[in-house]
């Protein structure tokens, strides 16, 4: 991505006994921080869950999300790499769900 750079990634392991492996805060271009990206263990591998809030009808709505496959890949790679570097035991044997296979949001 040409315009947005990931300039800092902070990771926080917090296994919930289910599918959440931890959380991350990502700084974009030294200008914005996105908090509470979730590292999730899914059936096809680990992926990044976007921060969201619960609507009145009980459904969830993302408050931040990538709008292209390229952006999703950039974000996923940065967060997973930070977890692998800082918490290699947590990521041992984990495959990343192919971000290219995830449809972009139009």
N, C-alpha and C positions, 0 to 999 in steps of 0.2 A: 504494500500500500504506500502510495506516495505522500499523502498529506498527513496521515496520523501515524505517530510512532508510539510504541509502548516503551516508556522510559523507566518504569519501575514496576516490579511485581512483588507483592508481599503474600506469603502463603501461611496458612494456619491449619495444621492437621486437626481434624475433629471427627473422628469416625463415630457415627451414630449407631453402629451395630446393624445398620441396614445397608443403604447404598451410598451414603455421603462419606467421602474420604476426607474432605476438608474444604476450606474456603480460601478465596484469594481477593486481594484488593489490587487493582491495576491502575497505574497512572498513565494517562494518554497525553503525549506531547508536552509533558511538564505543565499541563494546564488543567486537566480534569482527572478526578479519581472516581473509579467505578468500584463500589464495595460489594462484597458478598456474592461474588461469582462462586459457584459451587462445583467442586470436583466430584463427579458422580460415577460410580461403578455400575455400568449397564450390562446387559446380556452380550452385546457386541463389542464391549470395551469401555474405557473411561471416556467421558465427555464433560463439557462445561455447561452447567445449568446457569441461566441468567437470573439476576436478582429480580424478584417479583413481589407483588402484594396481593392479598386476597380481596376479591370483589364481594359485594353484598350477597351475590347469588352463590357464593362458595367457590367459584372458579378463580384461577390465578391469572394475573396479567403481568407480563414482563415490563420492567421500567427501563431496561437497557437491552439492546440486542444488536448484533451485526446485521447489516442489510445486504451483504454479499458473501459468497463462499470464501473469497479471498480474506475478507475481514474475519470471518469465523475461524478460518485456518490460522491466521496470525494470532488471534486471541488464544485459541486452544493450544497452539505450540508454545506460546510464552508461558502460560500457566502450568502446563504439564512439565515443561523443562524446569521451571522453578521448583515444582514439587520433587522432580527427580533429583535435582541438585541438592536441595535442602533436606529431603526425607526419602532417601533411596530405598529404605526398608518398606515404606508405605507403597511405593510404586513397583516393587519387585514383581516381575511376571505380568505386569499390566500392559495391555495393548491399548492404543488410542483408537477410539472409534473414528473411522475415516470422515474427517470434516468435509471432504469434497462430496461425499454422498448425501450430506444434509442439504435439503433444498434452501435456497436463499429466500429471504422475505422480501416481497416486492413492495 
